[in-house]
Amino acid sequence: MLVIPDADRWNHNIHYHRLIERALPQGCASALDVGCGEGVLARQLRRQVPEVVGIDLDEPSIMLARQQSSSCGIRFVVGDVFTYPFDPASFGAVTSVATLHHLDARAGLERMADLLKPGGTLVVVGLARSRLPRDLHRELCATMVHRIHRIRRGYWEHSAPTVWPPPMTYGEMRALAMTSLSGCVFRRHALWRYSITWTKPDT
Ligand SMILES: C[S@@+](CC[C@H](N)C(=O)[O-])C[C@H]1O[C@@H](n2cnc3c(N)ncnc32)[C@H](O)[C@@H]1O
């Protein structure tokens, strides 16, 4: 199997991994990546976090993740994030990229928040639907930014299952995030992604 090194892979999800890494709490001891696919983000998190778990429903993706990850302190499990028997409040960080639109989004945010330790950070990078023609300028801008990056970096297609189109618009996702995760920061990004960053209150 020809394996492309993680550092040589680029796509719209990987583009936002740095945002996630920057949001990790200081001294974070454990992280869970929900919908980890082939494990690119989990491997990146492992550089800063001693114990990382990646979970995905898709067995072939988890097999690939395991084949590509030699580091100790990283575990990949096949399972459904809603039913896998994780202990509540057991992770210092929970991350999820391009996965929330596969789930009931409200239930997904609640489940990820439950799995976080008090003081821990949740970072979701997700997909939502644009509203046309109102968002046309954003679509044109995204297409230009995409082309520039693609020329420089190429484009790596992940093999994990996809869902298209995303069921919720950016506005709906923002409203849901604000009501589900009090005090969260919602940002809409250039390359067809939004992010939600939230720190679980200590009390
Ligand atoms: C579009 S892929 C994203 C993969 C990876 N995060 C990335 O950025 O390349 C979404 C992943 O979410 C996984 N997934 C969907 N529902 C899930 C669930 N309930 N529990 C765990 N994983 C789930 C799918 O199997 C799929 O691999």
The ligand as an SDF file (V2000), in Angstrom:
LIG
                    3D

 27 29  0  0  0  0  0  0  0  0999 V2000
  -16.4500   12.6470    6.3050 C   0  0  0  0  0  0  0  0  0  0  0  0
  -15.7140   11.4760    7.3870 S   0  0  0  0  0  0  0  0  0  0  0  0
  -14.4730   12.4680    8.1940 C   0  0  0  0  0  0  0  0  0  0  0  0
  -13.2950   11.6610    8.5900 C   0  0  0  0  0  0  0  0  0  0  0  0
  -12.1550   12.4680    9.2230 C   0  0  0  0  0  0  0  0  0  0  0  0
  -12.5620   13.1500   10.4280 N   0  0  0  0  0  0  0  0  0  0  0  0
  -11.5590   13.4400    8.2430 C   0  0  0  0  0  0  0  0  0  0  0  0
  -11.5450   14.6450    8.5360 O   0  0  0  0  0  0  0  0  0  0  0  0
  -11.0590   13.0140    7.1950 O   0  0  0  0  0  0  0  0  0  0  0  0
  -16.9320   11.3040    8.7030 C   0  0  0  0  0  0  0  0  0  0  0  0
  -16.6770   10.0730    9.5540 C   0  0  0  0  0  0  0  0  0  0  0  0
  -17.6180   10.0270   10.6390 O   0  0  0  0  0  0  0  0  0  0  0  0
  -17.8780    8.6590   10.9070 C   0  0  0  0  0  0  0  0  0  0  0  0
  -19.0940    8.5470   11.7160 N   0  0  0  0  0  0  0  0  0  0  0  0
  -20.3550    8.8330   11.3220 C   0  0  0  0  0  0  0  0  0  0  0  0
  -21.2150    8.5970   12.3300 N   0  0  0  0  0  0  0  0  0  0  0  0
  -20.4890    8.1780   13.3940 C   0  0  0  0  0  0  0  0  0  0  0  0
  -20.8050    7.7700   14.7300 C   0  0  0  0  0  0  0  0  0  0  0  0
  -22.0830    7.7500   15.1740 N   0  0  0  0  0  0  0  0  0  0  0  0
  -19.7920    7.3990   15.5560 N   0  0  0  0  0  0  0  0  0  0  0  0
  -18.5070    7.3880   15.1050 C   0  0  0  0  0  0  0  0  0  0  0  0
  -18.1500    7.7640   13.8500 N   0  0  0  0  0  0  0  0  0  0  0  0
  -19.1200    8.1520   13.0040 C   0  0  0  0  0  0  0  0  0  0  0  0
  -17.9940    8.0620    9.5050 C   0  0  0  0  0  0  0  0  0  0  0  0
  -17.8390    6.6610    9.5200 O   0  0  0  0  0  0  0  0  0  0  0  0
  -16.8700    8.7720    8.7710 C   0  0  0  0  0  0  0  0  0  0  0  0
  -15.6680    8.0440    8.8000 O   0  0  0  0  0  0  0  0  0  0  0  0
  1  2  1  0
  2  3  1  0
  2 10  1  0
  3  4  1  0
  4  5  1  0
  5  6  1  0
  5  7  1  0
  7  8  2  0
  7  9  1  0
 10 11  1  0
 11 12  1  0
 11 26  1  0
 12 13  1  0
 13 14  1  0
 13 24  1  0
 14 15  1  0
 14 23  1  0
 15 16  2  0
 16 17  1  0
 17 18  1  0
 17 23  2  0
 18 19  1  0
 18 20  2  0
 20 21  1  0
 21 22  2  0
 22 23  1  0
 24 25  1  0
 24 26  1  0
 26 27  1  0
M  CHG  2   2   1   9  -1
M  END
$$$$
